[in-house]
Amino acid sequence: MAISIDSVTVLLLAAGRGERFGGDKLAAPFRGRALGEHAAAMLAVLPCAAHIAVTGPSAIDLAALGFDCRRAPADAPMSVSLKLGIAAAAESDCDACLVALADMPLVPASHIRALLAAHDGTLTATLSGETRMVPALIARSAFPLIAALSGDQGARALLRDAPGVAASPAWLVDIDTPGDAARNSDQPGGR
């Protein structure tokens, strides 16, 4: 059961403090542009119902890439950022929300299209081996489940049994430290 891209709102989570990175990791140079701009630029060109970013202290300007930016409270756990973004998505005319992370710069648009094609009508996750993770599609009918989340785990528990679409490990790199950035600065990505 596929879902049309124009009925999906993109939610880019970009509110992390970058503590393990030692500062503003989303503004750090990575493959010729700011790290956080890679995922944002790929998602910004998708003809979706809306593009929303939940931001934090980063200096990158996601509004310049066409995102409606919502600021997360300082030191808020991931669940608060996700709930803030899902509430904003609920304001749009969408059937589902595509949740992605700004510190995962190598996920290609082809994987997003595969998620859309495989969407089961409720939840569809990315598969890394047996692990279900974002990027993920969350149907509007599941938005109330997000409101019940707490802590710093995001939607992981909700995605545990969701159908998934396999992705190359090279696409799912999550940049948390300068070492992560250095190891992946010249690796082939999914673009």
C-alpha positions as CSV (number, residue, x, y, z in Angstrom):
1,M,0.0,0.0,0.0
2,A,1.9,3.0,-1.2
3,I,1.4,6.6,-0.1
4,S,1.6,9.6,-2.4
5,I,4.5,11.9,-1.6
6,D,2.2,15.0,-1.8
7,S,0.2,13.7,1.2
8,V,3.2,13.4,3.4
9,T,4.8,16.1,5.7
10,V,8.5,15.9,6.2
11,L,9.7,16.3,9.8
12,L,13.5,16.9,10.1
13,L,14.7,16.6,13.7
14,A,17.6,19.0,14.1
15,A,17.4,20.0,17.8
16,G,20.4,18.1,19.2
17,R,22.9,20.0,21.3
18,G,25.9,18.2,19.7
19,E,27.6,17.5,23.1
20,R,29.4,14.4,21.9
21,F,30.6,16.4,18.9
22,G,31.9,19.2,21.0
23,G,29.6,21.9,19.7
24,D,27.4,22.7,16.7
25,K,27.8,19.5,14.7
26,L,25.0,20.4,12.2
27,A,27.0,23.5,11.2
28,A,30.3,21.5,11.0
29,P,31.8,21.1,7.5
30,F,31.0,17.8,5.9
31,R,31.5,16.9,2.2
32,G,31.5,20.5,1.1
33,R,28.6,21.9,3.1
34,A,27.2,22.1,6.6
35,L,26.5,18.6,8.0
36,G,22.8,19.4,8.7
37,E,22.2,20.7,5.2
38,H,22.8,17.4,3.5
39,A,19.6,15.7,4.8
40,A,17.7,19.0,4.6
41,A,18.6,19.7,1.0
42,M,17.6,16.1,-0.1
43,L,14.3,16.4,1.7
44,A,13.5,20.0,0.7
45,V,13.1,19.1,-3.0
46,L,10.5,16.4,-2.3
47,P,7.1,17.7,-3.3
48,C,5.5,17.0,0.1
49,A,2.5,18.6,1.8
50,A,4.9,20.5,4.2
51,H,8.5,20.6,5.3
52,I,9.0,21.1,9.1
53,A,12.2,21.2,11.1
54,V,12.5,21.1,14.8
55,T,15.6,23.1,15.6
56,G,17.9,23.7,18.5
57,P,21.0,25.8,19.0
58,S,22.5,25.1,15.6
59,A,23.6,28.0,13.4
60,I,22.4,26.4,10.2
61,D,19.4,28.1,8.6
62,L,16.9,25.5,7.6
63,A,14.3,28.1,6.9
64,A,16.4,29.2,3.9
65,L,16.0,25.6,2.5
66,G,12.2,25.9,2.8
67,F,11.5,24.4,6.2
68,D,9.0,25.8,8.7
69,C,11.2,25.8,11.7
70,R,9.9,25.1,15.2
71,R,12.3,25.7,18.1
72,A,12.6,22.9,20.7
73,P,13.1,24.0,24.3
74,A,16.7,24.0,25.5
75,D,17.8,20.6,26.9
76,A,14.6,18.9,25.8
77,P,14.8,15.1,25.3
78,M,14.2,13.7,21.8
79,S,10.6,12.8,22.7
80,V,9.8,16.5,23.2
81,S,11.3,17.4,19.8
82,L,9.3,14.6,18.1
83,K,6.1,15.6,19.8
84,L,6.6,19.2,18.8
85,G,7.2,18.2,15.2
86,I,4.3,15.8,15.0
87,A,2.0,18.5,16.5
88,A,3.2,20.8,13.7
89,A,2.6,18.1,11.1
90,A,-0.9,17.6,12.4
91,E,-1.6,21.2,11.4
92,S,-0.7,20.4,7.8
93,D,-3.0,18.6,5.4
94,C,-1.1,15.3,5.4
95,D,-1.9,11.6,5.7
96,A,1.5,10.7,7.2
97,C,4.7,12.2,8.5
98,L,8.2,11.2,7.3
99,V,10.5,11.6,10.3
100,A,14.2,12.0,9.5
101,L,17.3,13.1,11.4
102,A,19.6,16.0,10.4
103,D,22.7,14.2,11.5
104,M,22.1,11.4,9.1
105,P,23.5,13.1,5.9
106,L,23.8,10.1,3.6
107,V,20.2,8.8,3.3
108,P,19.3,9.0,-0.4
109,A,16.0,10.1,-1.9
110,S,15.7,6.6,-3.4
111,H,15.3,5.2,0.1
112,I,12.6,7.7,0.9
113,R,10.8,6.7,-2.3
114,A,11.1,3.0,-1.2
115,L,9.6,3.9,2.2
116,L,6.7,5.6,0.5
117,A,6.1,2.6,-1.8
118,A,6.1,0.2,1.1
119,H,4.0,2.2,3.6
120,D,1.5,-0.1,5.3
121,G,-0.9,2.6,6.3
122,T,0.3,3.0,9.9
123,L,4.1,2.8,10.5
124,T,6.9,2.0,8.1
125,A,10.5,2.0,9.4
126,T,14.0,1.8,7.9
127,L,15.7,-1.5,8.6
128,S,19.3,-1.8,9.5
129,G,19.7,-5.5,9.9
130,E,17.0,-6.3,12.4
131,T,16.9,-2.8,13.9
132,R,14.0,-0.6,13.0
133,M,14.8,3.1,12.9
134,V,14.2,6.4,11.1
135,P,13.8,7.6,8.5
136,A,10.3,6.3,9.1
137,L,6.7,7.1,8.0
138,I,4.1,7.6,10.7
139,A,0.5,7.7,9.6
140,R,-1.8,10.5,10.9
141,S,-3.8,7.8,12.8
142,A,-0.6,7.0,14.8
143,F,0.1,10.7,15.8
144,P,-1.6,10.2,19.2
145,L,0.9,7.5,20.0
146,I,3.7,10.0,19.7
147,A,2.0,12.3,22.2
148,A,2.4,9.5,24.8
149,L,6.2,9.3,24.4
150,S,8.6,10.5,27.0
151,G,12.4,10.5,27.5
152,D,15.2,10.4,25.0
153,Q,14.1,7.4,22.9
154,G,12.0,9.0,20.2
155,A,9.8,6.6,18.3
156,R,12.0,3.6,18.7
157,A,9.5,1.6,20.8
158,L,6.7,2.4,18.3
159,L,8.8,1.2,15.4
160,R,9.8,-2.1,17.0
161,D,7.2,-4.2,15.2
162,A,6.7,-1.9,12.1
163,P,7.2,-3.2,8.6
164,G,10.5,-2.0,7.3
165,V,12.5,-1.2,4.2
166,A,16.1,-2.4,4.2
167,A,18.8,0.3,3.7
168,S,22.5,0.1,3.1
169,P,24.5,0.6,6.3
170,A,26.5,3.3,4.4
171,W,23.3,5.4,4.1
172,L,22.4,5.1,7.8
173,V,25.5,6.8,9.2
174,D,24.6,8.9,12.2
175,I,27.3,11.6,12.8
176,D,27.6,12.1,16.6
177,T,31.4,12.7,17.0
178,P,34.2,14.4,15.0
179,G,35.5,10.8,14.4
180,D,32.2,9.8,12.8
181,A,32.5,12.8,10.5
182,A,36.1,12.0,9.6
183,R,35.4,8.3,8.9
184,N,32.6,9.2,6.6
185,S,33.9,12.3,4.9
186,D,34.9,10.5,1.8
187,Q,33.0,7.3,1.9
188,P,30.5,6.7,-0.9
189,G,27.0,7.8,0.2
190,G,23.6,7.2,-1.0
191,R,23.1,10.4,-3.1
